[in-house]
Amino acid sequence: DIGDLSAVPAVVSREAYRILQEALTNAIRHGRGPVRLTAAVRDDELCLEVTNPGTRNKAKNGGTNGGTNGGTGGGGRGVNGMRERVRLLRGDLHAGPHEGGWKVTARLPLRSSP
């Protein structure tokens, strides 16, 4: 679901694109089934959400490969890269297990001060 994004500044749009690119790549690489993407402007923030229903690969330690919140599975840098992009825009990112699958939620302020 994509809402009206015409109020999103170019710098926020560019970083949102990269965040969504990484979240979708992780969902396709590590998940199974359909992926749901939501992007909408709410309360002076761009809200992004990528959800997939489950994981395809299991790590040796029983966790899921890739997309960890600093754990030892997968060894990828995707979530950390998303976290850094969101931090630079002074936003919030949550990435983790959700109802047997995985969910990434990012909130990016439309106005940020350096």
FENJO-V52536 format. One record per residue. RES is the residue in three letters. PHI is phi as a letter, one per 20 degrees, with the letter a starting at -180 (none if undefined). PSI is psi in whole degrees, -180 to 180 (none if undefined). NEAR is the number of other ideal C-beta (glycine too) atoms within 12 Angstrom. Layout:
res:RES phi:PHI psi:PSI near:NEAR
res:RES phi:PHI psi:PSI near:NEAR
This chain:
res:ASP phi:none psi:125 near:14
res:ILE phi:c psi:123 near:18
res:GLY phi:e psi:-171 near:18
res:ASP phi:f psi:117 near:12
res:LEU phi:d psi:17 near:25
res:SER phi:f psi:-22 near:13
res:ALA phi:e psi:0 near:19
res:VAL phi:e psi:121 near:29
res:PRO phi:f psi:154 near:21
res:ALA phi:g psi:-43 near:13
res:VAL phi:f psi:-39 near:22
res:VAL phi:f psi:-41 near:33
res:SER phi:f psi:-44 near:22
res:ARG phi:f psi:-46 near:18
res:GLU phi:f psi:-37 near:33
res:ALA phi:f psi:-41 near:39
res:TYR phi:g psi:-47 near:24
res:ARG phi:f psi:-38 near:25
res:ILE phi:f psi:-47 near:41
res:LEU phi:f psi:-39 near:33
res:GLN phi:g psi:-46 near:22
res:GLU phi:f psi:-43 near:34
res:ALA phi:f psi:-42 near:42
res:LEU phi:f psi:-39 near:29
res:THR phi:g psi:-46 near:25
res:ASN phi:f psi:-41 near:39
res:ALA phi:f psi:-42 near:35
res:ILE phi:f psi:-42 near:24
res:ARG phi:f psi:-40 near:23
res:HIS phi:d psi:-13 near:37
res:GLY phi:d psi:-176 near:32
res:ARG phi:b psi:158 near:19
res:GLY phi:m psi:-170 near:17
res:PRO phi:f psi:155 near:15
res:VAL phi:d psi:136 near:26
res:ARG phi:d psi:129 near:25
res:LEU phi:c psi:133 near:28
res:THR phi:c psi:133 near:24
res:ALA phi:c psi:124 near:31
res:ALA phi:b psi:152 near:25
res:VAL phi:e psi:125 near:26
res:ARG phi:b psi:127 near:20
res:ASP phi:l psi:52 near:13
res:ASP phi:m psi:27 near:17
res:GLU phi:c psi:149 near:29
res:LEU phi:e psi:121 near:40
res:CYS phi:d psi:123 near:34
res:LEU phi:d psi:142 near:45
res:GLU phi:b psi:130 near:32
res:VAL phi:c psi:124 near:40
res:THR phi:c psi:137 near:30
res:ASN phi:c psi:153 near:34
res:PRO phi:f psi:-18 near:21
res:GLY phi:a psi:173 near:22
res:THR phi:d psi:147 near:32
res:ARG phi:e psi:-39 near:21
res:ASN phi:d psi:141 near:22
res:LYS phi:d psi:137 near:16
res:ALA phi:f psi:164 near:20
res:LYS phi:g psi:-31 near:12
res:ASN phi:e psi:6 near:13
res:GLY phi:n psi:-10 near:12
res:GLY phi:e psi:-175 near:23
res:THR phi:e psi:149 near:35
res:ASN phi:f psi:142 near:25
res:GLY phi:m psi:164 near:34
res:GLY phi:l psi:40 near:44
res:THR phi:e psi:164 near:27
res:ASN phi:e psi:51 near:24
res:GLY phi:n psi:8 near:16
res:GLY phi:f psi:-167 near:21
res:THR phi:d psi:-2 near:16
res:GLY phi:f psi:158 near:27
res:GLY phi:l psi:-44 near:27
res:GLY phi:m psi:9 near:18
res:GLY phi:f psi:170 near:26
res:ARG phi:d psi:10 near:18
res:GLY phi:g psi:-52 near:35
res:VAL phi:f psi:-40 near:35
res:ASN phi:f psi:-39 near:23
res:GLY phi:f psi:-43 near:24
res:MET phi:f psi:-44 near:38
res:ARG phi:g psi:-41 near:28
res:GLU phi:f psi:-43 near:19
res:ARG phi:f psi:-44 near:32
res:VAL phi:f psi:-41 near:35
res:ARG phi:f psi:-42 near:19
res:LEU phi:f psi:-28 near:21
res:LEU phi:e psi:3 near:33
res:ARG phi:m psi:43 near:21
res:GLY phi:d psi:-165 near:30
res:ASP phi:c psi:142 near:22
res:LEU phi:c psi:135 near:35
res:HIS phi:c psi:128 near:24
res:ALA phi:c psi:126 near:38
res:GLY phi:r psi:-177 near:24
res:PRO phi:g psi:144 near:24
res:HIS phi:b psi:113 near:23
res:GLU phi:l psi:47 near:13
res:GLY phi:n psi:-2 near:15
res:GLY phi:c psi:-142 near:27
res:TRP phi:b psi:144 near:43
res:LYS phi:c psi:134 near:32
res:VAL phi:d psi:126 near:46
res:THR phi:c psi:127 near:30
res:ALA phi:c psi:137 near:39
res:ARG phi:c psi:119 near:29
res:LEU phi:d psi:119 near:40
res:PRO phi:f psi:141 near:28
res:LEU phi:f psi:-25 near:27
res:ARG phi:c psi:123 near:19
res:SER phi:c psi:150 near:20
res:SER phi:d psi:136 near:6
res:PRO phi:f psi:none near:7
